């Protein structure tokens, strides 16, 4: 447990909860305050103050008490509700995510619009013989193309490779590049655009 994690906890809520947790663990192990003081190296008076919720132990003291009780320090801290930092949903039927591309090729964005020019994630669908030709992106831009069905020919600069279902290609996208369905069946793929510069 880091000092930052400990310091971010609300001290007013932490003190009584921490004291109760220590007292509960001590009672379960049938230890007296004297016993825990000897096992942890924390004075009996300090332990009493902490259990009564009158003082907040330092991180070092908390570690010593946890060691004396043979528990992890986190087991003594109150549980805090987890709130996701990011939570957004993109629905499959959201027409705003569909973009016109070259003939026979459709593009659907799978990443939030406000991440554009940071990182972008797309679903690509190619009819037979369809091709998506791209000019160079910003310097340092890279792409990762993963084929979900069919096969696609990938070109970046002077290099070219054929990708089949399950294959991925990682390539420079700050060069002229293209993706072509040279097969006779529909091909689908997922494309990650990574703006590194």
Beta strands, then each sheet from edge to edge (+ up, - down):
strand 1: 98-100
strand 2: 105-109
strand 3: 119-126
strand 4: 131-134
strand 5: 141-149
strand 6: 151-156
strand 7: 159-164
strand 8: 168-172
strand 9: 177-180
strand 10: 187-195
sheet 1: 1+ 2- 3+ 10- 5+ 8-
sheet 2: 4+ 9- 6+ 7-
end
